[in-house]
Amino acid sequence: MKFLTSGKVKDLYDVDENSLLFEFSDRVSAYDVKFSQDIPKKGKVLCRFAEFWFDKLEVSNHFISRESDTTILVKKMKMIPMECVVRGYFYGSLIGRWKNGSIQLPDNTDTTLAAKLTKPLFDPTTKSEHDVPVDKEMALEMNLVSEEQYVWLEKTSIDIYERMASVANDAGFILADLKLEFGILDGKIVLGDSIGPDEYRLWPKDTFAVGKIQESYDKQILRDWLTANGYQKQFEDERNEGKEPTAPQIPSDIIETITERYVIAYEKLTGNSLI
């Protein structure tokens, strides 16, 4: 087995001509900045969630098997260079893009913080170090996908979001948004990468209220702390100056909260114990 590369969270290994091994780490990143501290149990939760969702969703995917607490075996495929984001609520980066006019929303959209959108919004991005939002026209011009692929990805991504939102709802959560990745395998588009709280926003229903920042059972906890303490702006300023952003030290209580909520989310959504 040959080591290939380290991503923000996963390490990839070449197993044979048809398969790869994903090893999920406890690393964390936010706003495209990697942090030196780990989040205990994060890799284990992400690995178990990947297994759960790939087994749960009735869509072709590249998952073969879970090999350990932190590793899964997957089929090799050619990844599509477009990340498929589905948004169900007016939240996150969607707010700033709507305010600056870079994205148009239907006239009847409730633009109160955390309001539910009239219908799920397909809002893809490029797949790069710093993802850039694209619409259908841009995706086709950039040769990210064909028109037929775009239409299929839009419908399938929204279908997956709605299925996952239903599972989350039954477990007492709201799935606010979701990022999916797909690839080509044997001439067909299949679901790939992994699916877990690094790829979606998850809110508890019992504390949800429109007009406020939501409790999050995902890494939004870290993003919120960074924004509240001015680090998000600092990262942007450093990038504008051509510098690589410097990651601050994450407070121990934030780390503990992220671990606790990742575990709670897994156990409630799946009905399984992490132990």
PEJO-V129986 format. One line per field, one symbol per residue. psi: psi as a letter, one per 30 degrees, with the letter a starting at -180 (. if undefined). A space follows every 10 residues. Layout:
BEGIN
psi: ???
END
This chain:
BEGIN
psi: kkkelkaeel kkkjeaffll kkjklglklk hgkklflljk feeeeeeeee eeeeeekikk lgkelkfafg klklkkljkk hkkjkkkflj lbfeeeeeeg gfkklkegkj gkkgkklelk kjillljaej kkkkaeeeee eghelleeee eeeeeeeeee eeeeeeeeef gglkjelkkl kllkkhglkl kablkaffgl kkkkefgkkk glklkkhagf eeeeeeefgg eeeeeeeeef gglkkkklkk keeeeeeeee eeeeeeeeef glkf.
END
